[in-house]
Amino acid sequence: LPATSQNPAANHAQQANMASQRMVTLLSPDKQTFQVPWDVAMRSTVVKQMLEDLPEPEEGSDEQPDPVPLMDRSCNATILEKVLEYLTKHHEFDKTGVSQEDKDAWDKKYVDVEDEVLFNLILAANFLDVKDLLDLTCKTVAEYIKQCKTPEEIRQRFNIPNDFTPEEEEEVRKENAWCEEAP
């Protein structure tokens, strides 16, 4: 969600802007609610499909529809807030025509998080069907894997226990020897 400014005039302008646009309330599995601009929420295919059949609110009506429940545990409040940060920023990028270089720089900072957060972002992006976020987070994990030279380095990088016996490990190496052959 957009951060509120310390400037009271800017806060008022931002709140007036948010009040003038159609809003959606999303409900996380841990019962936190998030007020999101309609256009930002529609960047998630799942949310879009959930909202497609809702009638347009009547002009001047203050009636709010029930919150949209996102009951997949990957969408807890912390992760949902992070997903909404991404959706909001990319919505702004699309409206302002920011360069690809600036988008890439922002994305790189965005995914500079702990592994647990990154993996939960992958799960949430998959559940919410936010393809560009799913691509970004998966690409980040792939880059981490490419930096590792051996299976042992991958295990260390991602804290994965080696559950192979030495005999099983040798058998896997023999079966996959073709992978390590020089071209």
C-alpha positions as CSV (number, residue, x, y, z in Angstrom):
1,L,0.0,0.0,0.0
2,P,1.2,3.5,-0.6
3,A,3.1,4.9,2.4
4,T,1.5,7.9,3.9
5,S,3.7,11.0,3.8
6,Q,4.8,13.1,6.8
7,N,3.4,16.2,5.0
8,P,-0.2,16.7,6.2
9,A,-1.1,18.4,2.9
10,A,0.3,15.5,0.9
11,N,-1.6,13.1,3.1
12,H,-4.8,14.9,2.6
13,A,-4.3,14.9,-1.2
14,Q,-3.5,11.2,-1.2
15,Q,-6.5,10.4,1.0
16,A,-8.8,12.5,-1.2
17,N,-7.4,10.7,-4.3
18,M,-8.0,7.3,-2.7
19,A,-11.5,8.3,-1.6
20,S,-12.3,9.4,-5.2
21,Q,-11.4,6.0,-6.7
22,R,-13.1,2.7,-6.3
23,M,-11.6,0.7,-3.5
24,V,-11.5,-3.0,-2.7
25,T,-11.0,-4.5,0.8
26,L,-8.8,-7.6,0.9
27,L,-8.9,-9.9,3.9
28,S,-5.8,-12.0,4.8
29,P,-6.0,-15.4,6.4
30,D,-4.8,-13.8,9.7
31,K,-7.9,-11.5,9.5
32,Q,-6.1,-8.3,8.5
33,T,-7.9,-6.0,6.0
34,F,-6.3,-4.0,3.3
35,Q,-8.0,-1.1,1.4
36,V,-6.6,-1.3,-2.1
37,P,-7.5,0.8,-5.2
38,W,-9.6,-1.2,-7.6
39,D,-7.1,-0.9,-10.5
40,V,-4.3,-2.2,-8.3
41,A,-6.3,-5.1,-7.0
42,M,-7.3,-6.1,-10.6
43,R,-3.6,-6.8,-11.4
44,S,-4.2,-10.1,-9.6
45,T,-6.1,-12.5,-11.9
46,V,-7.6,-14.3,-8.8
47,V,-8.9,-11.1,-7.3
48,K,-10.1,-9.9,-10.7
49,Q,-12.1,-13.1,-11.1
50,M,-13.6,-12.8,-7.6
51,L,-14.6,-9.2,-8.3
52,E,-15.9,-9.5,-11.9
53,D,-19.5,-10.4,-10.8
54,L,-19.8,-7.6,-8.2
55,P,-22.2,-4.8,-9.2
56,E,-20.8,-1.3,-9.7
57,P,-21.6,0.7,-6.6
58,E,-24.3,3.3,-7.0
59,E,-23.1,6.9,-7.6
60,G,-22.5,8.5,-4.2
61,S,-23.1,5.3,-2.3
62,D,-21.0,4.6,0.8
63,E,-21.9,1.0,0.8
64,Q,-18.8,-1.2,0.8
65,P,-18.9,-4.8,-0.4
66,D,-17.7,-7.6,1.9
67,P,-13.9,-8.0,2.0
68,V,-12.4,-10.3,-0.5
69,P,-11.1,-13.3,1.5
70,L,-7.7,-14.5,0.5
71,M,-7.6,-17.7,2.5
72,D,-4.4,-19.2,1.2
73,R,-1.9,-19.2,4.1
74,S,0.8,-17.7,1.8
75,C,-1.2,-14.5,1.8
76,N,-0.7,-13.6,5.5
77,A,-0.7,-9.9,6.3
78,T,3.0,-9.4,6.1
79,I,3.3,-11.1,2.7
80,L,0.1,-9.6,1.3
81,E,1.4,-6.2,2.3
82,K,4.6,-6.9,0.3
83,V,2.6,-8.1,-2.7
84,L,0.4,-5.0,-2.6
85,E,3.6,-2.9,-2.5
86,Y,4.7,-4.6,-5.7
87,L,1.3,-4.2,-7.4
88,T,1.0,-0.6,-6.4
89,K,4.4,0.3,-7.6
90,H,4.0,-1.4,-10.9
91,H,0.6,0.2,-11.4
92,E,2.4,3.6,-10.8
93,F,5.1,2.6,-13.3
94,D,2.5,1.8,-15.9
95,K,0.7,5.1,-15.4
96,T,3.9,7.2,-15.5
97,G,5.9,5.4,-18.2
98,V,9.0,4.8,-16.1
99,S,11.9,3.4,-18.0
100,Q,12.6,-0.4,-17.9
101,E,16.0,0.4,-16.3
102,D,14.2,2.1,-13.4
103,K,11.7,-0.7,-13.0
104,D,14.5,-3.3,-13.0
105,A,16.4,-1.3,-10.3
106,W,13.3,-1.1,-8.1
107,D,12.5,-4.8,-8.7
108,K,16.1,-5.8,-7.7
109,K,15.7,-3.9,-4.4
110,Y,12.2,-5.4,-3.9
111,V,13.4,-9.0,-4.0
112,D,16.4,-8.3,-1.8
113,V,14.7,-10.0,1.2
114,E,15.2,-13.1,3.4
115,D,14.8,-16.4,1.7
116,E,11.6,-17.2,3.7
117,V,10.0,-14.0,2.5
118,L,11.1,-14.6,-1.1
119,F,9.6,-18.2,-1.0
120,N,6.4,-16.9,0.5
121,L,6.2,-14.2,-2.2
122,I,6.5,-17.0,-4.8
123,L,3.6,-18.9,-3.2
124,A,1.4,-15.8,-2.9
125,A,2.2,-14.6,-6.4
126,N,1.2,-18.1,-7.6
127,F,-2.0,-18.2,-5.6
128,L,-3.0,-14.7,-6.6
129,D,-1.9,-15.3,-10.2
130,V,0.3,-12.3,-10.5
131,K,2.5,-13.5,-13.4
132,D,5.1,-10.7,-13.4
133,L,5.7,-11.1,-9.7
134,L,5.9,-14.8,-10.0
135,D,8.4,-14.5,-12.8
136,L,10.5,-12.0,-10.9
137,T,10.6,-14.1,-7.7
138,C,11.3,-17.3,-9.5
139,K,14.0,-15.7,-11.6
140,T,15.6,-14.4,-8.4
141,V,15.8,-17.9,-6.9
142,A,17.1,-19.3,-10.3
143,E,19.9,-16.7,-10.2
144,Y,20.8,-17.8,-6.6
145,I,21.0,-21.4,-7.8
146,K,23.1,-20.4,-10.9
147,Q,25.6,-18.8,-8.5
148,C,26.2,-22.2,-6.9
149,K,28.6,-24.6,-8.5
150,T,27.8,-27.9,-6.8
151,P,24.7,-29.5,-5.3
152,E,26.4,-29.1,-1.9
153,E,26.6,-25.3,-2.5
154,I,22.9,-25.3,-3.4
155,R,22.1,-27.2,-0.2
156,Q,24.1,-24.8,1.9
157,R,22.7,-21.7,0.2
158,F,19.1,-22.8,0.8
159,N,19.7,-24.8,4.0
160,I,18.5,-28.1,2.5
161,P,19.6,-31.2,4.4
162,N,21.3,-33.9,2.4
163,D,19.1,-36.9,2.8
164,F,21.0,-39.2,0.4
165,T,23.3,-41.9,1.8
166,P,26.8,-41.9,0.2
167,E,25.7,-44.9,-1.9
168,E,22.6,-43.1,-3.2
169,E,24.6,-40.0,-3.9
170,E,27.1,-42.0,-5.9
171,E,24.4,-43.7,-7.9
172,V,22.8,-40.3,-8.8
173,R,26.2,-39.0,-9.9
174,K,26.7,-42.0,-12.2
175,E,23.1,-41.7,-13.6
176,N,23.7,-38.0,-14.3
177,A,27.3,-38.1,-15.4
178,W,26.3,-36.8,-18.8
179,C,25.4,-33.5,-17.2
180,E,28.9,-32.8,-16.1
181,E,30.6,-33.8,-19.4
182,A,32.3,-31.0,-21.2
183,P,30.7,-30.1,-24.6
